[in-house]
Amino acid sequence: MEFIDYYKILGVDKNATDAEIKKAFRKLARKLHPDLNPNDKDAERKFKELNEANEVLSDPENRKKYDQYGKDWKHAEDIERAYQRQKAQQEAYGQQQQGFGGSGFSEGDHSDFFESFFGGGFSRGRGGQVKFRGQDFHATLHLDIKDAFTTHKQTLTVNGKNIRITIPAGVSNGQVIKIKGYGGEGMNGGPNGDLHIEFLIANNTKFKLDQANLYTTIELDLYTAMLGGEILVDTMDGQVKLKVQPETQNGTKVKLKGKGYPIYKKEGTFGDLYITYEVKLPNNLSSQEKELFNQLKQLRPS
C-alpha cells in the first residue's frame, strides 16, 4: 500500500492547527469540486484524496494514529494490543526465557496479522521483540531531458528531510529508482524503509527519443542536396560537421553513431542519432533563375 501524505495533500504543516486544516480543506474543496471540474478524472481523484485527508486529520484521535503509524493508522489498536501482549508474555516467561530468545509469541497467532498490513516488514530480535520495517516513501522528480543527459546531483526534500542524490545519465521517462534506507524509520530497531523515485522526463528539444536513440529532421537546400557539401548539425552535446553526398534525395536517412541518448549506468556509452533530410525547394525565383531551370529541363527531358 502506497503511503499518502495527508498533510501534503492539504498543503499544511504537520503542526497545523485544527483551524488551519479546516481552512485549507475548504479552499481546495472549492477548487477541486466535481461540479466545477466536469469530466476531469484527475480533479476527481484529487477531490477524493482531499476528503480522505480531511476526515483523518480533522479527527484528533485519527490524526494521532496517523502521525504515529502512517498508512497503517487504521490498525493502531491491533498494533498496540500486540505490543501489550508481547510485553505481558515476556514478563510471564521471565528474564531467563528472554535470554534464550523466547518471545512467547506463537507464529500462527501473529505472523498472518503482521504480514497483512506490514507486507512481511517485521522480524524478531533478541528477547522476541518485534521489529517493524519502516514505510517506503514514494516521490516524483521532474527533469528536463538536457539535465538527464549528464550525471549530476540534486537535493530532494522528502518528508521534511533533505536528501542529496546522484542521478545517473540516461534515466528514462517513468523509470523508478530505489534508494535503500531513505524511507520511514523502522520501529524497535527494525530497518528503515526505502525511497522510490519516479522520474518524469520533459523533452522540449527537436529530438525524438526512442530508448537510447534520437531522431530528428533537417532541412537541406536544393543546391547542397544536388551538389553535395558540408553542413553543421545540432546534437544533444553541440554541433558537428556532416558531409552531404551529391544527389541526396528527399527523405534520405543518415546515422551518427554514438550521438544519441546516454545508456543508463553505462558511463560514456550512447545510442545513435538518426537524421532525415527534408529537401527544401527554392521559391520567389527571379527571371534569370527560371531561365536556368528551363535550360536544365531541356538538358534532362522527362
N, C-alpha and C positions, 0 to 999 in steps of 0.2 A: 504494500500500500504506500503510495507516494505521500510524502509529508507536505501538508498545505499550511502555509504561514498565514494564519488568520489576521495577524497584525499588519502584515504587508498588504493583504487584500483590502483592508480598511484604510491603509495609509496612515497608521498611527504608531506611536512608540509603545514598547512593552509596558511602560509605566503610565500609559494614558489613563486618565480618569474615566469614570462611567459617562460623564457628560461629554467628554471628547469623543468617546466611542459612539455615542448616540448621535452626535453632530455629524461625524464622518459618515456614518451609515445613511443618514437622511440625505446628505449631499450626493453620495454616489448612487443611492437608490433612485433619486430623481433623474440622474443622468443615464442610468442603465435600464430603467424600467422597460419591459417588453412593449408597452403601448407606444413608447417613444422610439423604439428600435424594431419595427416590424420586419420579420424575415431575416433578422440578424442573429445567426446562431452563436457568434462569438459573444455578443452582448447578452444573449440569453444565458450562456454558460457563466459569464461573469456575475450576472444578477443572482443566479443560483448560489454561487460561491459566496457572494456578499451576504445573502440571507443566512447561510450556514455559519459564516464567521460572526455575524451579529448575534445569532442565537446562542453561540458558545460564549463569546466574550462579554455579553451583556448580563449573563448569569454568573454571580460571584463564585458559586460552587464549581460550576463547569469551567470557568476561567482558571480557577486554582488548579483543577485537574489537568487542564490543557497545558498550563505553564510547566507542570511537573512531568507529565507523561507524553506531551506532544500528540502525535496521531493516535496513540493508544489511550487517550484520556477516558474513553468510554469504559475501559477495562480497569480503571483506577482502583475500584473497590476489590476486584478479583486479585489484583496485584498485591494490594495491601493485606488482604486476607492470607495470601500465600506467604508473605513475609512473616506475618504473625504466627502462622502455623509452623513455619520453619524455625522461628525463634523458640516456640514452646517445645518443639521436638528436640532441639539441641539441648535445651535446659533439662529435659527429661532424661535424655541419654547421658548427660553429664560431660565433663571436660575430657574424660578418657575416651569416650566414643568419638568426640570431635578430633582427638589426636590421631585416631586411626582413619580419619577421613569419612566417618559415618555421618550422615546428614539427617536420617530419619525420614527422608523423602522416599516415597515409593515411585519408581519410574513410571508406573502406569497411572499414578494419581495425577502427576503434573506435566509430564512431557508433552502430552497432547494439548494441554491448556496453553503452555508457553509457546509451543510450536504454532498454534493457531493464530496468534497475533504478534509474535516476535519473529516469525519466519525462521525458526531454528537459531535465532541470535542469542542464545544463552548457553551457559555451561556451569559446571560446579567446581568451585575451588576447594582448598583445604578447609575442612570443617563443614563441608556440604553447602557453603553459602552460594546462592545462585548469582551468577554473573550475567548481566544483561549487556548485549551488544548495543551500541548507540545507534540512533536512527541514521539512515542515509539521507543526505541532502541532495537536492536537485537544483541546478542553476542553468540559466541560458546566457550565452555570451555572443553578442553580435560583433562580427568582424567584417571589415572591407576585404575584398579579395587581394588587394595590394598588401594589406597587413599580413594576411595568411600566407603570402608568397615567401616570407622570410621567417626564420625562427626568431622569436622575440619574447620578452617578458611583459606580463600585465599583472596589475593588482586588482583582485576581486574582493568585494565586501559580501560575505556570506554569513547570515545570522549574526550580524554585528561585528564580525571579525574580518580583518584584512588578511588576505591570503595572496602571496606573490607566487605566480606560477610561470613556468616556461612553456610557451606554445610552439610546438614543432612546426616547421614549414610544411605546407601541404595538407593541413586539416581540411576536411570536406564538409559541405553543407549537410547538416543533420547528424554529423558524427558526434558520438558521445564518448568522452574520455573520463575514466575513473581515477580519482586521486585518493589513494588509500589513507584512511585515518583522519580525514578532514571533515567528517560528518559530525553528528551529535556525540556527546561524551557518553561513554559506557557507564553502567551502574555497578556498584560493588566490585570495581576493578575490572569490569569487562572491557573489551576493546572498543575503540571509537568506531562509529560508522564511517562510511565513505562519502566523498563528494562526487557526484556525477554531473559533468558539464556538457551541455549540448551546444554545439557551435552552429550558428546561423550565418552563412557567408553571403554578403551582398555583392553582386557583380555589376558594377556600373561602368565597366570598360566595354570596348568594342569587340572583345574576345568572348567567344562562347566556350564554356568549359565542359568537357566530357571526360570523366575520370581524370587522367593526368594530361590529356591532350587539349590544346587550344585551337580554335578555328576562327578565322576572320576573312573578310573580303576586302580586296584592294582595287581601287580604280586605276586603270592603265590607259594612258592616252594612245590614240591610234598609231602615232608615229613610232613610239617605243615598242608597241606590240608588233608592228611590221618590221622595223629595222633592228630591234634589239637594243640593249643598253644596260645601264645600271640605275637602280632606284634605291632610295632609303626606305626601310620598312620598320615600323614600330613593333617592338616586342614588349613583354612584361618587364624586362630589365634593360630597356634602352633601345636605340636604333641600330640596325645592321644594314650593310650594303648587300643588295641582292642582284645578281646578274639575270637579265631577262633575255631569253633566247629569241632570235629573229622569228617572225611569223607566228608569234604566240597567239593562240586562238582564245576567244571569249569563253570563260568557264574553265580555263586550264587551272589545275591544282598543283601546287608545289609544297614540299615538306621541308621545314627547317628543323633538323634533328636536334633534340636537346634544348629547344627554345619554348617548351610548353610549361606546364604547371609542375611544381616540385612534387616528388613522390614521398608520401608520408613516412617519416622515420628512416629515410634513405638519403642521408645528407649528401648534397651535390648531385643527386640523380633527378632528372626531369623527363617529362613527357615531350612530345613533339608539337610544333606549331604548323598547322596546315593553312595555306593561303590559297584563296580562289581569286583569280584575276577577273575583273569586270572591265572589259574594253569600253572606253568612253568615246563615242563618236563626236567629232567637232561640229559646232553649229555656228550660225551667223557667218557663213562663208562669204569671202569677198569675191568679186567677179573674176579676179585672177586665179583664186583658189578653185573656183568652179571650173574654169578653163583647164587647169591642170588635172582635175579629176576626170574631166571629159577625155583628155588625152590618155590618161591611164585606162579609161574604159575602152578606148579604141585599141589600145595595146593588148588588153585582155578581154576580148569579146566573150560573152557568156555562151 
